[in-house]
Amino acid sequence: MVGDESAVLPDPDEARRGRSDRLSGGIARPIGVIARQSTAIRIVLGLALVAVGAVFLLVSMTVQTIALVTGIGILLVGVAVLVVPGDRAEGPGSGSRSLPVIVSRVLGALLVLLGAGMALWPAAGAPLLAQLLTVALVVFAVATVIRAFRPGADQRVTGIIGAVATLAVAAVTVFWPVLTLVVFRLGVGAWFVFIGLQLLVRVLWRRPQAPRAPGGRRGVRWLRTIGASVALVLAVALAAGSGALLGGTPLPVPDAFYTPPADVPAQAGTLIRSAPMTVGVPAGAKAWRILYTTTNPDGSPAVSSGTVLAPAEPGPDPLPLLTVSHGTVGVVPGCAPSLSAEPFADGAGTAMVDMVTKHGWVAVTSDYIGLGTKGPHPYLVGDAEARNVWDASKAVLGFSELKVSTGTVIWGHSQGGQGSLWTGQIAASYAPEFTVKGVAAFAPASNLYALAEAIKSETAGKTVSAYIAATWDKVFPDLDVEKNLTPGSAGPVERIGGLCFNGHDGLAAILRGSQVPNQIFPNALLAGPFGDKLKEQEPTGPFPAPLLVAQGLADPLVKPVIQDEWVKARCDAGIPVDYRTYPGLGHVELVGPDSPLTPQLEQWTLDRWDGKAPTPDCDHLPAG
């Protein structure tokens, strides 16, 4: 039986209308559901990003934890880009399938992947993680621009300003990778808070149940524009400020004074030339730079510079001699104390000036080779530093401007503390013409191997390790130190090596130490010949005169427990030690002008000169 086709086949026009209605209804229903869910998701994302930013701003974290939290924040930003592709709600005919929205979603997915990578791999090494953060920031900036220019979007100027602000933060991550995670986490945290608040503001202002007044809409736009502009100003200030803070100051350039003549005397400890100093000389004193002969770590001839500080009216009689071994100032020629604007401020500077201006002593300080003169600088190489120090004092014996005694007291702080102990230790063999009346060391790097182990993962320790790596590779080339550093350390080591630790560069050197992703020296290196060489730098005595060791109990660099163990070992070996500890004082505060050590050190030095009995306290050391 053949029926009427019209009864079976639908009318084409009606079919098209039906399909259109079904399509519209089919699209509208899920979009409505997504829109309702999107609002809730935006609120959750906004609150989560504000919370992540608050954690950055308020909580102290390790590099790995910062990387983890940064990854979570970037992941949340990526989800926000996916959920909020534009400024207007999507719907039929809104262009939800347009190329800008597709690209925006692809970029959002990339942010999610980058954030997940950072969160799941926080120990990958800070430079790599910072590179991922840089990529994420650039992706977000691109996504922001795309959203701003999609059809129907408003606030294009605001979007562009926000994108430029994000790129400014990205510039900081390029130049200061780990500092972005450690020091400038505050800037990254503020960025997360800004994005989170922006999401929340959009939700609050995009739920109009009633017609909105035109003026109100303009007010919201101005609010967003002002917020984006403030973010831009802060981001640019962050980028510029980081460069000014961490770039260091231009180093002094050693002038012709530091260039030795062609006919350098063969005898170590011979004065080559001197020149009066006018900068940084304390009232009641006069000073000179000196250039003299000494030896390299391998014993070959070398030239070093130094300073001499004397009373303004020295008189005709020989004056007591203070032999000073200075602390860490850097490892390149421009870091020499004699080139500094404050050449006599290092270490126990106040006490040294008092000894000169109040008590009539002469203080001689070696720059060490490699500081001022050609290197390499024997950083924390005890025997080499001690020879540089002794040769400076020998040179002053032939200085026509002054008469000094061959009796001397030796001082030193930090690196110089290790140097003063070594100077005393080799006195009998290297400088028998001098009579050592006392040896004082303040927070000395007495056990270099234990110190390297204890601070290998700390920021200040990484800075010191960088100085060791930068110099020992030249002083002890057979160790191949720089070839065996932890991955990612070589670049920061090179940058830190070019900064001075004294003056304005001290902060830059410490902060750059935070750029090193992990400890500089791998455990395998510490366990091998390099570690043995570190152990060889420990001064064990005997010492030719009474020994004073001072230690701040709040010292974050030279750990008090390491000093305790070193002093106890000396006492157990029968070497009397006057060991003085100072609660609450750190590494620098110990030798500050207001430190209780300052007047005690002056009196101790005068007592040594007068031959008074020392006051060792080995019997009072804590057991352990």
C-alpha positions in Angstrom: 0.0 0.0 0.0 1.4 3.4 -1.0 0.6 6.3 1.4 0.7 10.1 1.1 4.3 11.2 1.5 3.2 14.4 3.0 1.9 12.5 6.0 5.4 11.0 6.6 7.9 13.7 5.6 7.9 16.9 7.5 7.4 20.2 5.9 10.9 21.5 5.1 10.2 25.0 6.4 8.7 23.6 9.6 11.6 21.3 10.0 14.1 24.1 9.7 12.1 26.1 12.2 12.0 23.1 14.5 15.7 22.5 14.2 16.4 26.2 14.9 14.1 26.1 18.0 15.7 22.9 19.2 19.2 24.3 18.6 18.5 27.5 20.3 16.9 25.8 23.2 19.7 23.2 23.3 22.4 25.8 23.4 20.6 28.2 25.7 20.0 25.6 28.5 23.6 24.5 28.9 24.9 28.0 28.5 22.6 29.1 31.3 23.9 26.3 33.5 27.5 27.2 32.6 26.8 30.8 33.3 25.4 30.1 36.7 28.3 27.8 37.5 30.8 30.3 36.1 29.6 32.9 38.6 30.2 30.6 41.5 33.6 29.5 40.0 34.7 33.1 39.6 33.9 33.8 43.2 35.8 30.8 44.4 38.7 31.6 42.1 38.8 35.2 43.2 38.8 34.3 46.8 41.4 31.5 46.2 43.8 33.9 44.4 43.4 36.5 47.1 44.2 33.8 49.7 47.3 32.7 47.7 48.5 36.3 47.5 48.0 36.8 51.2 50.1 33.7 51.9 52.9 35.3 49.8 52.6 38.6 51.6 52.3 37.2 55.2 54.1 33.8 55.4 57.8 33.2 55.3 58.6 30.3 53.0 61.4 28.3 51.5 62.3 28.5 47.8 60.5 25.2 47.2 57.4 26.2 49.1 57.3 29.5 47.2 57.6 27.5 43.9 54.7 25.3 45.0 52.4 28.2 46.0 53.4 30.1 42.8 52.4 27.1 40.7 49.0 26.9 42.5 48.4 30.6 41.9 49.4 30.4 38.2 47.1 27.3 37.8 44.2 29.3 39.3 44.9 32.2 37.0 44.8 29.8 34.1 41.4 28.5 35.2 40.2 32.1 35.5 41.3 32.7 31.9 39.3 29.7 30.8 36.2 30.6 32.8 36.3 34.3 32.0 37.1 34.6 28.3 35.7 38.1 27.9 34.0 41.0 29.5 30.5 40.1 28.4 28.5 37.0 29.1 28.4 34.4 26.4 25.3 33.4 24.6 23.9 32.6 21.2 25.6 34.8 18.7 28.1 36.1 21.1 31.1 34.8 19.2 31.9 32.1 21.7 33.5 30.1 18.9 35.5 33.1 17.5 39.2 32.9 17.1 40.1 35.3 19.9 38.1 33.2 22.4 39.7 30.0 21.2 43.1 31.4 21.5 42.3 32.8 24.9 41.2 29.3 26.0 44.3 27.7 24.6 46.4 30.3 26.6 44.4 29.5 29.7 45.0 25.8 29.3 48.8 26.6 28.9 48.7 28.6 32.1 47.1 25.6 33.9 49.8 23.3 32.6 52.6 25.8 33.6 51.1 26.2 37.1 50.7 22.5 37.5 54.3 21.9 36.5 55.5 24.4 39.1 53.3 23.0 41.8 54.2 19.4 41.1 57.9 20.0 40.6 58.9 22.6 43.2 62.4 21.1 43.7 63.4 21.4 40.0 65.7 24.4 40.7 64.6 27.9 41.2 65.9 29.3 37.9 63.9 26.8 35.9 60.8 27.5 38.0 61.3 31.2 37.5 61.5 30.7 33.8 58.1 28.9 33.9 56.8 31.8 35.9 58.1 34.2 33.2 56.4 32.2 30.5 53.2 32.2 32.5 53.2 35.9 33.0 53.8 36.5 29.3 51.0 34.1 28.4 48.6 35.9 30.8 49.6 39.3 29.3 48.8 38.0 25.8 45.5 36.5 27.0 44.6 39.8 28.6 45.2 41.7 25.3 43.2 39.1 23.3 40.3 39.4 25.7 40.5 43.2 25.5 40.2 43.2 21.6 37.6 40.4 21.2 34.4 41.6 19.5 32.1 43.3 22.0 34.7 43.6 24.8 34.9 46.8 26.7 37.7 48.3 28.9 40.3 47.8 26.2 42.6 50.5 27.7 42.4 48.8 31.1 43.3 45.5 29.6 46.3 46.9 27.8 47.5 48.6 31.0 47.1 45.4 32.9 49.0 43.4 30.3 51.9 45.9 30.3 52.0 45.7 34.2 52.2 41.9 33.9 55.0 42.2 31.4 56.9 44.5 33.7 56.7 41.8 36.5 57.8 39.3 33.9 60.9 41.4 33.2 61.9 41.1 36.8 61.6 37.3 36.6 64.0 37.4 33.6 66.7 39.4 35.3 66.4 38.2 38.9 65.0 34.7 38.6 65.1 33.3 42.1 64.8 36.7 43.7 61.4 36.8 42.1 60.5 33.7 44.2 62.3 34.7 47.3 62.7 38.4 47.8 60.1 39.8 45.3 57.5 37.2 46.3 55.7 40.3 47.7 55.3 41.6 44.2 54.1 38.3 42.9 51.7 38.0 45.9 50.3 41.4 45.2 49.7 40.4 41.6 47.7 37.4 42.7 45.7 39.6 45.0 45.0 42.0 42.2 43.8 39.3 39.8 41.6 37.8 42.5 40.0 41.1 43.5 39.5 41.8 39.8 37.5 38.6 39.4 35.4 39.4 42.4 34.7 42.9 41.2 33.6 41.6 37.8 31.2 39.2 39.5 29.7 41.9 41.7 29.3 44.4 38.9 28.0 41.9 36.3 24.8 40.8 37.9 22.4 43.6 37.0 18.9 42.7 38.0 17.8 46.3 37.2 18.9 48.7 34.5 22.2 50.4 35.5 22.7 54.1 35.3 25.2 55.2 32.7 27.2 57.1 35.3 27.5 54.0 37.4 28.9 52.0 34.5 31.4 54.8 33.8 32.4 54.7 37.5 33.1 51.0 37.3 35.2 51.5 34.2 37.2 54.3 35.8 37.7 52.1 38.9 39.1 49.3 36.8 41.3 51.6 34.8 42.7 53.2 38.0 43.4 49.8 39.5 45.2 48.6 36.4 47.2 51.9 36.3 48.3 51.5 39.9 49.3 47.9 39.2 51.4 49.2 36.2 53.1 51.8 38.3 54.0 49.3 41.0 55.2 46.7 38.5 57.5 49.2 36.8 58.8 50.4 40.1 59.5 46.8 41.1 61.4 46.2 37.9 63.4 49.4 38.1 63.9 49.1 41.9 65.2 45.6 41.6 67.8 46.6 39.1 68.9 49.6 41.3 69.0 47.4 44.4 70.7 44.3 43.1 72.9 45.7 40.3 75.5 46.8 42.8 77.4 50.1 42.7 80.1 50.7 40.2 83.4 49.3 41.6 86.4 51.6 42.2 89.1 51.1 39.6 92.5 50.6 41.0 94.7 53.4 39.8 98.4 53.4 38.9 99.4 53.2 42.5 98.4 49.5 42.5 100.4 48.7 39.4 103.9 47.4 40.5 107.0 48.7 38.9 109.0 46.5 36.5 111.8 45.9 39.1 109.9 44.5 42.0 112.1 43.6 45.0 112.5 39.9 45.4 112.2 39.9 49.2 108.7 39.5 50.6 107.7 42.2 53.0 109.5 45.0 51.2 107.7 48.4 50.9 107.4 49.4 47.2 105.6 52.7 47.6 103.2 54.7 49.9 100.7 57.5 49.4 98.8 59.6 51.9 95.1 58.9 52.2 92.5 61.7 52.5 89.2 59.8 52.2 87.6 58.1 55.3 90.5 59.0 57.6 89.1 59.5 61.2 89.7 62.7 63.2 92.9 62.6 65.2 94.6 60.2 62.7 96.5 60.1 59.4 96.7 57.3 57.0 98.6 55.9 54.0 98.1 53.4 51.3 101.0 51.0 50.9 102.2 48.7 48.1 104.5 45.9 49.2 105.9 42.5 48.2 104.4 39.2 49.4 103.7 35.7 48.0 101.0 33.9 46.2 99.3 30.8 47.7 101.8 28.6 45.9 104.8 30.6 47.3 105.6 32.5 44.1 106.3 36.3 44.3 103.3 38.6 44.4 102.4 42.2 45.2 99.7 43.4 47.7 98.4 46.7 48.9 97.2 47.8 52.3 96.6 50.7 54.7 98.4 52.2 57.6 96.5 54.2 60.3 98.6 56.2 62.8 98.0 59.0 65.3 98.0 62.5 63.8 101.1 63.3 65.9 103.0 60.0 66.2 106.1 61.3 68.0 109.7 60.0 67.7 109.4 56.8 69.7 108.3 53.4 68.3 104.6 52.9 68.6 102.8 49.7 69.5 101.7 47.8 66.3 98.2 46.4 65.7 98.3 43.8 62.9 94.8 43.6 61.4 93.4 40.8 59.2 90.3 42.2 57.6 87.0 40.4 57.0 85.2 39.5 53.8 84.9 42.4 51.4 84.7 40.6 48.1 87.2 38.8 45.8 87.9 41.3 42.9 90.4 44.2 42.8 87.8 46.9 43.2 86.7 45.5 46.6 90.0 46.4 48.3 89.5 48.2 51.7 92.1 50.8 50.7 89.8 51.7 47.8 86.7 52.0 49.9 85.1 55.3 50.9 85.3 53.9 54.5 88.6 52.1 54.6 88.8 51.8 58.3 85.2 50.7 59.1 85.7 47.0 58.5 85.3 44.6 61.4 86.0 46.1 64.8 86.6 49.5 63.2 85.5 51.5 66.2 87.9 49.7 68.5 90.8 50.0 66.0 90.3 53.8 65.6 90.2 54.1 69.4 93.5 52.2 69.7 95.1 54.6 67.3 93.6 58.0 68.3 93.2 57.4 72.1 96.0 55.0 72.9 98.7 55.9 70.3 98.9 52.6 68.3 99.6 52.1 64.6 97.3 49.8 62.8 98.4 48.1 59.5 95.9 46.2 57.4 96.7 44.1 54.3 94.2 44.2 51.4 95.4 40.7 50.5 96.5 40.0 47.0 93.7 40.1 44.4 92.1 43.0 46.2 93.5 46.2 44.7 96.4 44.3 43.0 96.5 41.3 40.6 95.1 38.1 42.0 93.7 35.6 42.4 92.6 36.5 45.9 93.2 33.6 48.3 89.8 33.8 49.9 89.7 31.9 53.2 93.0 30.2 52.4 94.6 30.6 55.8 98.3 30.3 55.3 98.2 32.6 52.2 96.2 35.3 54.0 98.6 35.1 57.0 101.6 35.7 54.8 100.0 38.7 53.2 99.2 40.1 56.7 102.7 39.5 58.0 104.3 41.0 54.9 102.3 44.2 55.4 103.6 44.5 58.9 107.1 43.8 57.7 106.8 46.6 55.1 105.8 49.1 57.8 109.1 48.4 59.6 110.8 50.1 56.7 108.3 53.0 56.4 110.2 56.2 56.9 107.1 58.1 58.0 106.7 56.1 61.2 108.6 54.2 63.8 106.8 51.0 65.0 107.6 48.4 67.5 108.2 44.8 66.6 105.9 43.8 69.3 102.3 43.4 68.0 98.8 42.3 68.8 96.9 40.5 66.0 93.2 41.1 65.3 90.6 39.8 62.8 86.9 39.4 62.2 85.1 36.7 60.2 87.4 35.9 57.3 89.9 38.1 59.1 89.3 36.0 62.3 90.5 32.9 60.5 93.3 35.1 59.1 94.4 36.3 62.5 94.5 32.8 63.9 96.6 31.7 61.0 98.8 34.8 61.3 99.5 33.9 64.9 100.0 30.2 64.0 102.8 30.9 61.5 104.4 33.7 63.4 107.4 31.8 64.6 108.3 30.4 61.2 107.4 33.2 58.9 107.9 36.4 61.0 110.4 35.6 63.8 111.4 39.3 64.0 108.0 40.1 65.6 107.0 39.4 69.2 103.3 38.5 69.3 101.7 39.6 72.5 98.1 38.5 71.8 95.9 37.0 69.1 92.2 38.0 68.9 89.6 36.5 66.6 86.0 37.7 66.4 83.5 35.2 64.9 86.3 33.5 63.0 85.7 31.0 60.3 87.7 28.6 62.4 86.4 25.3 61.0 85.8 26.0 57.4 84.6 22.5 56.5 82.0 22.4 59.3 80.9 26.0 58.4 80.5 25.0 54.7 78.4 22.0 55.7 76.3 24.0 58.2 75.4 26.9 55.9 75.5 25.3 52.5 71.7 25.8 52.0 71.4 29.2 53.5 71.5 32.5 51.6 74.5 34.0 53.4 76.3 30.7 53.2 75.7 30.5 49.4 77.2 34.0 49.0 80.3 32.9 50.9 80.4 29.6 49.0 80.2 31.6 45.8 83.3 33.6 46.8 85.1 30.4 47.6 84.1 28.8 44.2 85.1 32.0 42.3 88.6 32.1 43.8 89.5 28.5 44.6 89.1 27.5 41.0 92.1 29.7 40.3 94.0 29.2 43.5 93.7 25.4 43.4 93.1 24.7 39.7 93.6 20.9 40.2 90.3 20.8 42.1 88.2 21.8 39.1 85.8 23.5 41.5 83.6 25.4 39.0 83.1 22.3 36.9 81.7 20.4 39.8 79.2 22.9 41.2 75.5 22.0 41.5 73.5 22.6 38.4 72.4 26.2 38.0 75.1 27.5 40.3 77.8 28.6 37.9 75.9 31.8 36.7 75.1 33.1 40.2 78.7 32.3 41.3 80.1 34.5 38.5 77.7 37.4 39.3 78.3 37.2 43.1 82.0 37.1 42.5 81.9 40.5 40.8 80.2 42.2 43.8 81.8 43.6 46.9 80.5 42.4 50.3 81.3 45.7 52.0 79.4 49.0 51.6 76.3 49.2 49.4 77.0 46.0 47.5 76.7 43.9 50.6 72.9 43.6 50.3 73.2 42.9 46.6 75.7 40.1 47.2 73.5 38.5 49.9 70.4 38.8 47.8 72.1 37.4 44.8 73.1 34.5 47.0 69.4 33.7 47.1 69.5 33.3 43.3 71.4 30.0 43.8 68.8 27.3 43.5 70.4 24.8 45.8 73.7 24.5 47.8 76.6 25.5 45.6 78.9 22.6 46.5 77.3 19.2 46.0 77.8 16.7 48.8 80.1 14.6 46.5 82.4 17.6 46.1 82.5 18.2 49.9 83.3 14.5 50.5 86.3 14.6 48.1 89.6 16.5 47.7 87.8 19.8 47.8 86.5 18.9 51.3 89.9 17.9 52.4 91.3 21.3 51.2 88.5 23.0 53.3 89.6 21.0 56.3 93.2 22.1 55.8 92.2 25.7 56.4 91.4 25.1 60.1 93.9 26.8 62.3 94.8 24.4 65.1 97.7 26.1 66.8 99.9 26.3 68.6 99.6 30.1 69.1 102.5 32.2 70.4 100.5 34.4 72.8 97.2 34.6 74.8 94.2 33.9 72.6 90.9 35.7 72.6 87.9 34.3 70.7 84.6 36.3 70.7 81.3 34.9 69.3 77.8 36.3 69.0 75.3 33.7 70.0 72.8 35.0 67.4 75.3 34.7 64.5 73.5 33.3 61.5 76.7 32.8 59.5 79.3 31.5 61.8 77.3 29.2 63.9 78.0 29.4 67.7 77.9 25.6 68.0 80.7 25.3 65.5 82.8 27.9 67.4 82.0 26.1 70.7 83.4 22.8 69.3 86.5 24.5 67.9 87.3 26.2 71.2 86.7 23.0 73.1 89.1 21.2 70.8 91.8 23.8 71.4 91.3 23.6 75.1 91.4 19.8 75.0 94.7 20.1 73.1 96.1 22.2 76.0 95.8 25.6 74.3 94.3 28.1 76.7 91.5 30.2 75.2 89.7 33.3 76.5 86.3 32.5 75.0 83.7 35.3 75.3 80.1 34.9 74.0 77.5 37.6 73.5 73.8 36.7 73.6 71.7 38.4 71.1 74.5 39.6 68.9 74.8 38.6 65.2 77.8 38.4 62.9 78.1 42.1 62.3 76.6 43.4 65.5 79.4 41.6 67.5 82.0 44.1 66.2 79.6 47.1 66.1 80.4 50.4 67.9 77.8 49.7 70.5 78.8 46.1 71.1 80.1 45.2 74.6 83.0 43.6 72.9 84.4 47.0 71.7 85.6 48.3 75.2 86.5 44.8 76.3 88.7 44.3 73.2 90.5 47.6 73.7 91.2 46.8 77.4 92.3 43.2 76.5 94.7 44.6 73.9 96.2 47.1 76.3 96.6 44.4 79.0 98.4 42.2 76.5 100.8 45.0 75.7 101.4 45.6 79.4 102.1 41.9 80.0 99.2 41.3 82.3 98.2 37.7 83.0 95.6 36.4 80.5 92.3 35.0 81.7 91.6 31.8 79.8 88.4 30.0 80.7 88.7 26.5 79.4 87.6 25.2 82.7 84.3 27.0 82.4 83.3 25.6 78.9 80.1 23.6 78.8 80.6 19.9 78.6 79.7 18.1 75.4 
